[in-house]
């Protein structure tokens, strides 16, 4: 085993922001994070220039800037973005695929070591100057081969589960849409609510988050089937009181208004004190005329989700308060009738929600297993019978 600082074994080079981009698909693409993750609707292309870093497929990349600073991934062919760096190993120390798996094994530490109150940045001192242990290069290829095979199996399992989840969600969506296809008065949301607003990021950003205190809800906590609080952040009473306009009350409907999770919503059914960040909108019904859960299902319906997803630029700039206020609701005249509709939806979707939750937990468990497997393999704790030092 080798114990060394990476600054002697690897080189990193960051990309640059191009001065001009186009939609000319004869040019190489710009490797934004959305593009690398396959979440980019509008691919950007760059005219080659000497100062831009052109990389090939399957180079090792580390995200240097942004909310996921420290994330490790393999590249596609194109121009490297300014937020990430390509990592090139010295051949006598690292086989390239092994370097990818090795950096993946310390990805959690890289993310934790990232600093910055507004935009986190990778801590290069941690990456380059920490002592790491790994096998000699002659042992690395069999380990990489093993991890390639096992990772492919896990990826197939995850993709199969994700397709299954999508089918269940389609069934759930159909039940909601069919139940809400009612003969009722159409009214703009703004006439049925007392508040439509959004939160803010506390001064100091993530650095002020606590392990206890006032619940601070972010978009990753808001899902259509519930609020997920496993990784919820907390803020102090003082910060909560300073952010009075984004305090959450029982009955508020919370709607994600930016990013990949735009449109997800759920209602706050607790008396606990809570607050939200700028990626979440608070919609407070007038409770005498509009039931919270009924409003939630209205927003989850395909009719309003279509409006959310077709707003020009919504995936980039996010929904505006004006747009939300003008969503058309179909509202039965009485709260009792709204509650009956809610009860029917919940009865019909209960089994689907349980199945979706079970499949999502299975995906999380297999991802945790993959992380543990990679860590065990790259540190030599998984003994592979096929690995033997070459004879000379």
C-alpha positions, 0 to 999 in steps of 0.5 A: 500500500502507498500512503501519500499526498495527492499533490505529488501524484495528480494534476488538476486544471479548471475550465473557463467561461466561454466569451460566446456560446451558440446553438451550433451543434457542429461545435463541441458542447459546453460541459455544464453540470446539467449537461453532464447529468443529462438534465439539460434541455438546451445544450450550449456549444462553444467555438474552439479556442486555445484558452478553452479546455477541450476534454475527451469522454471518461476523463475524471472530473471534480466539481470545484464550485457550487452546492455540490462542490467535491462531487466526482464524475466522469466526463463527456467529450466537450469544453470543460466548464469553469466550475470544475476541474479535470484530474490527470494522474501520474501513470506510475501512481494511478490507473485512470479508472482507479483514480475515479473510484478512489476519488469517489471513495472520498467524495463525502470528505471532499464535500464536507471540506468545501467552504464558502458561505454563499457559493461553496468551493472545494478545499484544495488544501484538503484534496492535495495535502491530506495523507491518503492510502491506496494500492500500488498501480499494478494492483489497481486494474483488477480492482477497477475491473471488479468495480466496473462490473459491480457498478454496472449491475447496481446501475441497472438495478437503480434504473429498473427501480426508477422506471418502476417508480415512474410507472407508480407515479403515473398511476398516482397522477392519473388517480389525482387527475381523474378525481379532480376532474370535477364540475366546479367553479374555476377561480384564481388561486390569489382569491383563495389564499391569504399569502403567497411568498418565498423564503430567504437564505440566512446570512452566512448560508449553510455555515449557520445551520444547526443540528437542532433548533427551528426546522429550516425546509429546503427544496430537497425536503419537499416531495409530493408524498410528504416532507422528508426530514432525514437531512433537514437543517435547523436554524436558531430562534434568533435567525427564525425571528429575523426571517418573520416573512418566511415562517411556516404555519400549520396548513401552509402548502409548500411549493418548490419554485426552482431547479430540478424539483420545481413543482413538487409540493406538500402541505405543512401538517405540524405545529412545530415552528419552521422556516423555508429558503428562497427555493420554496414558496409558502401558499397559505389558504383562507381556511374557511374556503379552501382546504390545505390538502385539497389545494396541494392536490390541485397543484399536484394535478397535471393541469397545474403541473403543465402550467408550471413546466411550460413557463418559459425559463421556469427550469432556470429562473424559477416560478414567480409569485405572480404566476403562482397567484394566477393558477386556476383552481377548481373549487367545490363550494364547501370545505366538506366536499373538498375533504371528501375528495381528499379522502378519496384520493388518499384511499386510492393512492395509499398503496401506491405511496407505500410502494413508491417509498419502499422502492426509493428506500431500496435505491438509497440502500443500494447506493449506500452499499455501492459507496461502501463497496468502493471504499472497501475495494480501493483501500484493499479491504476487499480481497480479490482472488484475481489480484496477484502482483506480476512476476518479473 
